[in-house]
Amino acid sequence: MLAMFDNLRDIIRHWWMEFTLQTKLMGAATLVVSLIVSGLTFWAVNTIQADARINDTRFGRDLGLLLAANIAPQLAENDLTTVARFSNRFYHSTSSLRYILYADDAGNIRLGIPFSESEVQNSLMIERRIHLPEKTGNKDNKDLPLVRQHQTPEGIVTDVFVPIEHEGKFLGTLAIGINPNPTVVASTGLTRDVTIAVFVSIWVMVILGAVFNALQITKPIKELLSGVKNIAAGNFKQRIDLPLGGELGELIGSFNEMAEKLEIFEEQNIDELTAEKAKLETLVTTIADGAILIDNNLNIVLVNPNARRFFGWDRIDLNGTNILHVLPGSVSAELTRPLYQVAAGKLDGEEFRITLNHPAQRTVRILITNVLDPVKENVRAIAMTVQDITREVELNEAKSQFISNVSHELRTPLFNIKSFIETLHEYGDELTKDERSEFLDTANRETDRLTRLVNDVLDLSKLESSHTYLFDAVELDRSIEQTLRTYQLNAKDKGIELCQDIEPDLPSILGNYDLLLQVLANLVGNALKFTKADGKVTIRAYRAQLSPEVGAEINGITSEVVRVEVVDTGIGIDPEDQRAIFDRFFRVENRVHTLEGTGLGLSIVQNIIEKHHTQIHITSAVGVGTTFWFDLAVYEKQQIQHLEDLQLVESGGWVIGDNR
């Protein structure tokens, strides 16, 4: 039995699949029309029943008036026998009457058919009364008889209440019941049963059609919907395998063909797309500036590592977060209004310079730019570029400091020179020979001071440029001896002992003789300047081995070096000032402002030492003294090629072993 049912189901399904979509839609339209026709039939039957009830009402009213007119005289004479006899003949003359009741003005039933008189008067029976409508007891009512209907198992019975009057006297009420028309009742029942059967059949067809539709039409559509979602998600291997014909079969075939073409296209282009994506991600990740992309609601879409570093977002998940909630308070306060204006299209972009205090002290330039939709020309997103301009700000500050220092240093000697020259020019004849000599000596010293300032500025500029220097074997003892000869007289005048401590048989080092001579001159000059009388300044040079901590300072050229130290017993330098002592134009104000200097000497020393691919170090204690020291590579032939390679990546390079 079950196998027969399965076979029948397969036959019906195959038969239904043969229908086109148009045929199925026509079937649905036929079902709708059937429902409408059934509804109209039901309405027509109800109309016929209403007309039948109206006819029963008219018939009962006329019959009641006729009967009341015939029995009124007998009731007036209280001749109930004649009334009963006439009413009985009248009752049995038609099958339409259900009952006849006579009640007095109080509602007590005096006579009833099919009730017998003995039953009415029997003392053992409960006295029967009827509740008369209020109008029947009113003599002035002219719109009676009163008609009403009530439902019984046999159908709707029409009740007619007729007041009985004789010669203007109210005698009581006649109540008669009119049976429903049997033909109408039978036809109504049949029509009702047929209508119910039709409706049940239609709804059964609808339910079966819906189930069938779910099996044959809805299932393929759901499969297509699922397939489209998979394609949209990038699963181009999606296929639909349903044995359907007609339009749905063609649609499924077209879908499978489209998916196959997309799969082939993906295989051909996935490598190229992946490479392009990797390039873009690498570009965004490696650019020096911070890059942030936010949508129109100011939620973060993309942020690169440098932006995270600038704002301290390294371990925060920022996707979908409102940028104003994660920016530092001062930055958020300054950017809130411009960001909303750019998002609303009221502003194309704006630039800000802001100082950040966390996670590090830095100055940044933030550029806000809108990203427009090329088609709709509305704002799709907002791009924020964060540039670290701390170095630029520092350079500007250094430039301002340079201008201030140089202006001050130039103004003082120029003013002194001009003052003494003018005095000699205007009052030369009145001055003594010693006074004129003193004035000229002062002008000469101020000129030397001015020359030193200009030379220091030129030297520093030359060191920071791409100028090429000669590097060759240098004997340090010669440079040290020349420096001592230069400053010996100056040290003697100040009462300072100037000496050297050089290891015997010191090897030659790789360097530039003139530059190293300038380093020693600047360091010894500073030592003499800040050492009091009876102090001591010593230049030491000895062999040393590079320690692991500083091994990279000489770029791995050799492990053996010559260490040079300039040691004094001067006033010393505070630890807080030691970190900035090599900055350009830096001078410790509370110790240096009374002494002549440009603040460029140690900066020049640092640049020269860096040209030798090493670093200069400082050790100092206030009131004890200061030691500057640096290491120089020992000259070896095999170093030449390595250093030639180094010069290729150096700005401000140098040349080895020639005299260009």
Residue, then its C-alpha position, 0 to 999 in steps of 0.5 A: m500500500l505504501a509503495m502504491f502511494d509512493n508511485l502515485r505521488d511520483i506520478i502526480r509530481h512528474w505530472w505537475m512538473e510538466f506544467t509550465l509556470q503560466t499553467k500553474l498561475m492559471g490554476a491559482a487564478t481558477l481557485v480564486v475565481s471558485l472562491i468568489v463564486s462560492g461567496l456569491t452563491f452563499w450571499a444569494v441563498n441568504t437573500i432568498q432566506a431573508d425574502a422567505r422570512i419577510n413573506d412569513t411575516r406578512f402572511g402571519r400579520d394578515l392571518g392574525l388580523l383576519l382571525a381577530a376580526n372574526i372572534a372579537p364579538q364572541l369574546a365580547e360575549n365571553d362565548l369561549t365555546t364558539v371561539a374554541r370551535f371556530s379557532n379549532r376549525f381555523y387551526h386545522s384548515t392550514s398546516s401553517l399555524r403552529y399555535i393559537l392563544y387567547a390572553d386577557d388584558a393581564g396576559n392570562i391564557r384563556l384559550g389555547i390551541p392545540f391546548s384543551e380547555s380542560e388542561v387550561q382549567n385543571s387545578l392540578m396544572i400550573e397556570r399558564r401566562i404569556h408575557l405580552p409586548e407592552k404595545t398590546g396593552n395600549k389602546d392608542n397604538k395604531d401600528l399593531p399587530l406586532v410581529r417577531q420571530h424566534q428560532t426552533p429546531e424546526g426552523i424560524v417561527t413567526d409570532v404575531f400578537v394582535p390586540i382584540e377590540h370590540e366597539g372600542k373596548f380592549l378584550g385581550t390579545l390574540a397570539i398565533g405562531i406561523n410555521p416556517n415554509p417546509t419547502v424553504v426550510a428544506s431548500t435552505g438546509l440543502t443549500r447550506d450543506v452544499t455551500i459548506a461542502v463546496f467551501v470545505s472542498i475548496w479549502v482542501m484543494v487550497i491546502l493540498g495546492a499549497v503543500f504541493n507548491a511548497l514541494q515543487i516550487t518553493k523548494p527550488i526557489k529556496e535552493l536558488l536563494s541559498g545558492v545566490k547567498n553562497i555566491a555573494a559570500g564568495n563560494f563560487k563552487q555552489r551548484i543546484d542539482l534539481p530535476l526540474g523542467g520549464e522556466l524553473g529548470e532554465l533558471i537553475g541551468s543559467f545559475n549553474e552556468m553563471a557559477e561555473k564562469l565565476e569560479i573560472f574567473e576567480e581561479q584566474n584572478i585570485d593570485e593577482l587580487t591577492a598580490e594587489k591586496a598585499k601591496l596595499e596592506t604593505l603600503v598602508t602598514t609601512i608608510a611613515d605617517g599614521a593613517i586612519l579611515i573612518d566612516n560617516n558615523l566617525n567609526i574607525v574602519l582602518v588604522n595602520p601601526n604608526a597611528r596606533r603607536f602615535f596614540g597608544w592604541d597598540r593593544i586595542d581593538l578599534n574596528g567599529t569604535n567611534i574615533l572621538h571616544v579613543l582619541p586623547g581628550s585634547v585632540s578629541a576636543e579640537l577635532t570634534r567639530p571639523l570631523y562632523q562638518v567633513a562628514a556632513g559635506k560642509l568642509d572638504g578638509e582641514e589641517f591641525r598641529i597638536t602636541l601629544n603628551h601620551p604615550a610619548q611627547r611629540t608634535v603631530r600634524i593631522l590632516i582631515t580629508n573627505v573621501l567622495d563617491p565618484v558617482k554620487e559625489n557624496v562623502r563616503a568616508i574620512a581619511m586622517t593622516v597623522q604626521d610626526i613633525t617633532r623633528e621639524v618643530e625641534l629644527n625650527e626651535a633650533k633655527s630660532q635659537f641659532i638666529s637668536n644666538v648668532s644675532h647676540e654673538l654678532r651684535t656684541p663684537l660688532f658694537n664693541i668694534k664700532s664703538f672703539i673705531e669711532t672713538l679712535h676716529e673722532y678723539g684719536d688726537e686726544l688719546t694717549k698712545d697707550e689708550r689708542s693701543e688698548f682700543l685697537d687691541t680690544a677691536n682686534r680681540e672682538t674681530d677674532r671672536l667674530t671670526r670664530l663664530v663665523n668659522d664655527v657656523l661654516d664648519l658645522s654646515k660643511l660637516e652636515s653637507s655632502h662634503t667629501y673628506l680624506f681618510d688615511a693613516v693618522e699618527l695621533d701623537r702628532s695631533i696631540e703635540q700640535t694641540l698642546r703647542t697651540y694651547q700651552l701659552n693660554a694654559k700658562d696664562k691661566g695657571i692651568e697645567l696642560c699635559q699629555d699621557i700617550e701610550p708608547d708605540l701607539p699605532s696609527i688610526l684611520g681618520n682625517y688629520d685636520l678634523l681630529l685636530q679640530v676635535l682636540a682643539n675644541l675639547v682642550g679649549n673648552a677644558l681650559k675655559f671651564t677649569k680654574a687656576d691651578g687646575k689640570v687638563t690632560i690628553r690621554a691616548y692608549r690601546a683598548q678593546l671594543s666592549p660588546e656594549v659599544g662594539a657596533e659603534i665602529n661598524g665592526i671594522t676591528s676589535e682593536v681601537v685607540r681610545v682618546e680622552v680629554v680630562d680636566t679638573g674643571i667645574g663639571i657638568d650637571p647630569e641633566d645638562q649632559r644629555a643636551i651638551f652636544d646639541r647645537f647652540f646649547r650652553v649651560e646658562n648658569r655656568v657659561h653665560t659669562l664666558e665667550g662661546t657660540g654653543l657650536g663647539l661640541s656639536i662640531v666635535q660630535n659630527i666629526i666623531e660620527k664621520h669616523h663611525t664612532q661616538i663621543h662619550i662624557t663622564s662628569a661630576v660637578g666640582v670634580g671635573t669632566t672627561f670626554w672620550f672616544d674610540l678610533a679604529v686602528y689603521e689596517k689595509q684590509q679596512i679599505q674595501h669595507l670603508e669604501d662600501l660604507q661611503l656608498v651609503e653615507s651622505g657627507g661621504w669621505v675618500i680613502g687614500d687619495n688627495r682629492 
